């Protein structure tokens, strides 16, 4: 009769890391859905409160990706779990993609609350059309970052479910 090898259960900080990954996924979905909601109305005048909602979702997405990256590195240092490190690196890349869009997010927020002179200072010498044209690569990076956060979130859900199954 073969011996059954007992598999290791997740430590508390590893479970916390999975929870943060799931929270980052939720905020990525929130941010992505608010972007889709706003993009449908770009031709019309966009209400300031809608842009504030998009900006808040963006900031939450950015913050949770940074937290997830840093906490993943911390878990790796304690447990040498390379899967967690990989998820942290991908989360860090998603945070960098979000940071690449910070200038656009600030410009959107300032112009939506009527501070067009400050928004023009953020843009610089360029016209608004030139600025939007230059945002294509950061937007593609942002969409990739949102998808990465979704994948990490689903992997975290699977890891927690597997851990729950092992406990039984």
GUPATI-765839 format. One record per residue (C-alpha): residue number from 1; residue in three letters; chain; x, y, z. Coordinates in Angstrom, 2 decimals. Each point is the difference from the previous one (the first is absolute). Layout:
REM GUPATI-765839
> NUM; Ala; A; X; Y; Z
...
//
This chain:
REM GUPATI-765839
> 1; Unk; A; 0.00; 0.00; 0.00
> 2; Unk; A; 1.61; 3.31; -1.05
> 3; Unk; A; 0.49; 2.61; 2.67
> 4; Unk; A; -2.00; 3.16; -0.37
> 5; Unk; A; 2.21; 3.09; 0.07
> 6; Unk; A; -1.54; 2.74; 2.06
> 7; Unk; A; 0.07; 3.25; -1.91
> 8; Unk; A; 0.88; 3.21; 1.75
> 9; Unk; A; -2.82; 2.36; 0.96
> 10; Unk; A; 0.28; 3.70; -0.75
> 11; Unk; A; 1.42; 2.15; 2.76
> 12; Unk; A; -1.96; 2.99; 1.25
> 13; Unk; A; 2.03; 2.55; -1.97
> 14; Unk; A; -0.41; -2.09; -3.17
> 15; Unk; A; -3.78; -0.01; 0.52
> 16; Unk; A; 0.13; 3.76; 0.57
> 17; Unk; A; 1.92; 0.37; -3.25
> 18; Unk; A; -2.70; -1.94; -1.81
> 19; Unk; A; -2.63; 2.27; 1.55
> 20; Unk; A; 1.84; 3.09; -1.17
> 21; Unk; A; 0.26; -1.53; -3.48
> 22; Unk; A; -3.76; -0.55; -0.02
> 23; Unk; A; -0.61; 3.57; 1.20
> 24; Unk; A; 2.29; 1.29; -2.78
> 25; Unk; A; -2.02; -2.05; -2.48
> 26; Unk; A; -3.25; 1.51; 1.29
> 27; Unk; A; 1.39; 3.52; -0.35
> 28; Unk; A; 1.30; -0.84; -3.49
> 29; Unk; A; -3.52; -1.08; -0.99
> 30; Unk; A; -1.44; 3.14; 1.58
> 31; Unk; A; 2.51; 2.21; -1.78
> 32; Unk; A; -0.43; -1.77; -3.34
> 33; Unk; A; -3.77; 0.20; 0.19
> 34; Unk; A; 0.06; 3.70; 0.87
> 35; Unk; A; 2.33; 0.63; -2.93
> 36; Unk; A; -2.36; -1.80; -2.36
> 37; Unk; A; -2.90; 1.95; 1.49
> 38; Unk; A; 1.82; 3.29; -0.54
> 39; Unk; A; 1.34; -0.78; -3.50
> 40; Unk; A; -3.55; -0.27; -1.33
> 41; Unk; A; -0.54; 3.67; 0.85
> 42; Unk; A; 3.24; 1.58; -1.23
> 43; Unk; A; -1.73; 1.91; -2.78
> 44; Unk; A; -2.46; 1.58; 2.42
> 45; Unk; A; 0.90; 2.25; 2.88
> 46; Unk; A; 1.02; -2.31; 2.81
> 47; Unk; A; -1.35; 0.74; 3.45
> 48; Unk; A; 2.65; 0.78; 2.58
> 49; Unk; A; -1.29; -2.58; 2.47
> 50; Unk; A; 0.49; -2.77; -2.56
> 51; Unk; A; 3.63; 0.97; -0.50
> 52; Unk; A; 0.50; 0.13; 3.76
> 53; Unk; A; -1.35; -3.57; 0.25
> 54; Unk; A; 2.40; -1.14; -2.75
> 55; Unk; A; 2.91; 1.77; 1.71
> 56; Unk; A; -0.83; -1.59; 3.38
> 57; Unk; A; -0.24; -3.46; -1.61
> 58; Unk; A; 3.34; 0.66; -1.72
> 59; Unk; A; 1.67; 1.00; 3.29
> 60; Unk; A; -1.41; -3.05; 1.82
> 61; Unk; A; 1.24; -2.27; -2.79
> 62; Unk; A; 3.46; 1.60; 0.14
> 63; Unk; A; 0.23; -0.16; 3.80
> 64; Unk; A; -1.07; -3.63; 0.23
> 65; Unk; A; 2.40; -1.07; -2.74
> 66; Unk; A; 2.87; 1.70; 1.83
> 67; Unk; A; -1.04; -1.58; 3.31
> 68; Unk; A; -0.30; -3.41; -1.65
> 69; Unk; A; 3.44; 0.31; -1.57
> 70; Unk; A; 1.69; 1.02; 3.23
> 71; Unk; A; -1.80; -2.60; 2.09
> 72; Unk; A; 0.87; -2.72; -2.54
> 73; Unk; A; 3.68; 0.87; 0.30
> 74; Unk; A; -0.32; -0.15; 3.79
> 75; Unk; A; -1.63; -3.45; -0.19
> 76; Unk; A; 2.74; -1.18; -2.36
> 77; Unk; A; 2.71; 1.09; 2.43
> 78; Unk; A; -1.60; -2.03; 2.81
> 79; Unk; A; -1.09; -3.13; -1.87
> 80; Unk; A; 1.98; -0.01; -3.27
> 81; Unk; A; -3.19; -0.57; -1.95
> 82; Unk; A; 0.84; 0.81; -3.62
> 83; Unk; A; -3.64; -0.10; -1.10
> 84; Unk; A; -0.77; 2.82; 2.41
> 85; Unk; A; 3.05; 1.91; -1.22
> 86; Unk; A; -1.14; -0.37; -3.61
> 87; Unk; A; -3.48; 1.29; 0.91
> 88; Unk; A; 1.66; 2.93; 1.77
> 89; Unk; A; 2.13; 0.83; -3.02
> 90; Unk; A; -3.04; -0.12; -2.28
> 91; Unk; A; -1.89; 2.18; 2.49
> 92; Unk; A; 2.93; 2.41; -0.01
> 93; Unk; A; -0.13; 0.13; -3.79
> 94; Unk; A; -3.73; 0.78; 0.22
> 95; Unk; A; 0.81; 2.80; 2.46
> 96; Unk; A; 2.62; 1.39; -2.38
> 97; Unk; A; -2.57; -0.12; -2.82
> 98; Unk; A; -2.42; 1.92; 2.21
> 99; Unk; A; 2.70; 2.54; 0.87
> 100; Unk; A; 0.63; 0.54; -3.71
> 101; Unk; A; -3.56; 1.33; -0.17
> 102; Unk; A; 0.24; 2.31; 3.02
> 103; Unk; A; 0.42; 3.13; -2.11
> 104; Unk; A; -3.14; -0.80; -1.98
> 105; Unk; A; -1.96; -0.80; 3.17
> 106; Unk; A; 0.98; 3.30; 1.60
> 107; Unk; A; -0.82; 1.90; -3.19
> 108; Unk; A; -3.40; -1.70; -0.24
> 109; Unk; A; -0.76; 0.80; 3.63
> 110; Unk; A; 1.08; 3.63; -0.24
> 111; Unk; A; -1.86; 0.68; -3.23
> 112; Unk; A; -3.17; -1.66; 1.32
> 113; Unk; A; -0.12; 2.24; 3.08
> 114; Unk; A; 0.53; 3.15; -2.05
> 115; Unk; A; 3.71; 0.55; 0.61
> 116; Unk; A; 0.93; 0.11; -3.67
> 117; Unk; A; 2.96; 2.33; 0.57
> 118; Unk; A; 1.56; -2.49; 2.42
> 119; Unk; A; -0.80; -2.85; -2.40
> 120; Unk; A; 1.81; 1.89; -2.78
> 121; Unk; A; 3.03; 0.38; 2.28
> 122; Unk; A; 0.04; -3.75; 0.57
> 123; Unk; A; -0.17; -0.60; -3.77
> 124; Unk; A; 2.73; 2.53; -0.72
> 125; Unk; A; 0.61; 1.54; -3.46
> 126; Unk; A; -2.04; -2.62; -1.82
> 127; Unk; A; -3.58; 0.37; -1.11
> 128; Unk; A; -2.60; -2.25; 1.55
> 129; Unk; A; -0.25; -2.03; -3.23
> 130; Unk; A; 3.78; -0.53; -0.09
> 131; Unk; A; -0.08; -1.02; 3.65
> 132; Unk; A; -2.77; -2.55; -0.58
> 133; Unk; A; 1.86; -1.33; -3.05
> 134; Unk; A; 3.12; -0.56; 2.13
> 135; Unk; A; -2.05; -1.99; 2.54
> 136; Unk; A; -0.53; -3.05; -2.24
> 137; Unk; A; 2.94; -2.02; 1.31
> 138; Unk; A; -0.75; 0.74; 3.69
> 139; Unk; A; -3.65; -0.98; -0.58
> 140; Unk; A; 1.03; -3.31; -1.53
> 141; Unk; A; 2.29; -0.56; 2.99
> 142; Unk; A; -2.89; 0.84; 2.31
> 143; Unk; A; -2.32; -2.52; -1.64
> 144; Unk; A; 2.75; -2.63; 0.29
> 145; Unk; A; 0.41; 0.94; 3.67
> 146; Unk; A; -3.72; -0.41; 0.62
> 147; Unk; A; 0.06; -3.44; -1.63
> 148; Unk; A; 3.06; -0.93; 2.05
> 149; Unk; A; -1.83; 1.01; 3.19
> 150; Unk; A; -2.94; -2.17; -1.08
> 151; Unk; A; 2.26; -3.00; -0.55
> 152; Unk; A; 1.75; 0.47; 3.34
> 153; Unk; A; -3.37; 0.33; 1.72
> 154; Unk; A; -1.28; -3.23; -1.54
> 155; Unk; A; 3.25; -1.76; 0.92
> 156; Unk; A; -0.39; 1.26; 3.57
> 157; Unk; A; -3.56; -1.32; 0.15
> 158; Unk; A; 1.20; -3.38; -1.27
> 159; Unk; A; 2.85; -0.06; 2.52
> 160; Unk; A; -2.34; 0.77; 2.90
> 161; Unk; A; -2.51; -2.61; -1.18
> 162; Unk; A; 2.75; -2.62; -0.27
> 163; Unk; A; 1.20; 0.90; 3.49
> 164; Unk; A; -3.55; -0.35; 1.34
> 165; Unk; A; -0.26; -3.42; -1.65
> 166; Unk; A; 3.28; -1.11; 1.59
> 167; Unk; A; -1.23; 0.98; 3.44
> 168; Unk; A; -2.74; -2.61; -0.20
//
